Every structure is written in C-alpha cells, then in structure tokens.
Amino acid sequence: MKKTGMAKSDAKKLMGKMAAPGGAGFGSDNVVVVDRREQRKRDQALGLIPFAVKLNSDLVQQLQALAKERGLDLNEVTAEVLIKGLKA
C-alpha cells in the first residue's frame, strides 16, 4: 500500500472513532460510555419498559416546558402527569 493509501486508511479509522457513540468526548479519558445493552439492563432493573406513543405536538411542547421548568427528565415528568391523571 502506498503512503497516501495508508494516510487515507488512518484518516478513515480516526473519523470512524469520532463518529462512534461517545465521540463527543474523543480524546478525553474520563468519559463513561454506556452502550444500549447496558442501558436496557439498567432500565429493567428500575422496572422501566419502553412505551412508544404518538402525541399532539402542542402536548409534547407543554410536557417539555414543564420538564425544563422543573429541571427533570421528560420521562419523569410524563410519568408524573400520567399517574396524576389516572388517579383523578
């Protein structure tokens, strides 16, 4: 392989590492990357299951604003609103 080919190959490897999950912390040693499988295990341990639902965009914006206002995760706010609604 020629020098230019080697340089291209090295550049592709480098770009692949930067585009990989956790690439934002490329070059820093203190970044902890949790893969999807590990995240699923953590969620299962907490009793969480994925639940996809289609909502009106206005309703989603209200939920996002409420989450931002309270400084909570969107999942936590949605669960809280659902629990209150089901109790009523």
C-alpha positions in Angstrom: 0.0 0.0 0.0 1.3 3.5 -0.9 1.8 6.2 1.7 -1.3 8.1 0.5 -3.4 5.0 0.9 -2.1 4.4 4.4 -2.9 8.0 5.3 -6.4 7.7 3.9 -6.9 4.5 5.9 -5.7 6.1 9.1 -8.0 9.1 8.5 -11.0 6.8 8.0 -10.2 5.0 11.2 -9.9 8.3 13.1 -13.2 9.6 11.6 -14.9 6.3 12.5 -13.8 6.7 16.1 -15.1 10.3 16.2 -18.5 9.3 14.8 -18.9 6.4 17.2 -21.2 6.7 20.3 -19.3 8.8 22.8 -17.4 10.5 20.1 -18.0 13.9 21.7 -15.5 13.0 24.3 -12.9 11.9 21.8 -9.5 12.2 23.3 -10.6 12.6 26.9 -10.0 9.8 29.3 -12.7 10.4 31.8 -15.8 9.8 29.6 -18.0 6.9 30.5 -19.9 5.5 27.6 -22.9 3.3 28.3 -23.9 1.1 25.4 -27.5 0.3 24.6 -27.4 -3.2 26.1 -26.1 -1.9 29.4 -28.7 0.9 29.4 -31.5 -1.6 28.8 -30.3 -3.6 31.8 -30.3 -0.5 34.0 -33.8 0.4 32.9 -35.0 -3.2 33.5 -33.5 -3.1 37.0 -35.6 0.1 37.6 -38.7 -1.6 36.3 -38.8 0.6 33.2 -40.1 -0.6 29.9 -40.1 1.3 26.5 -43.6 2.7 25.7 -43.9 4.5 22.4 -46.9 6.7 21.8 -47.8 9.4 19.3 -48.9 12.7 20.8 -50.0 16.1 19.5 -47.0 18.4 19.1 -48.7 21.0 21.4 -49.0 18.5 24.2 -45.3 17.4 23.7 -44.2 21.1 23.9 -46.2 21.5 27.1 -44.5 18.4 28.6 -41.1 19.6 27.5 -41.7 23.1 29.0 -42.8 21.5 32.3 -39.8 19.3 32.4 -37.5 22.2 31.7 -39.2 24.3 34.3 -38.9 21.6 37.0 -35.4 20.6 35.9 -36.5 17.0 35.4 -36.2 14.4 32.7 -39.0 14.3 30.2 -39.7 10.6 31.1 -40.1 11.6 34.8 -42.5 14.4 34.0 -44.6 12.3 31.7 -44.8 9.5 34.3 -45.9 12.0 36.9 -48.6 13.5 34.7 -49.9 10.1 33.8 -50.0 9.0 37.4 -51.9 12.2 38.4 -54.3 11.7 35.5 -55.0 8.1 36.3 -55.7 8.9 40.0 -58.2 11.5 39.1 
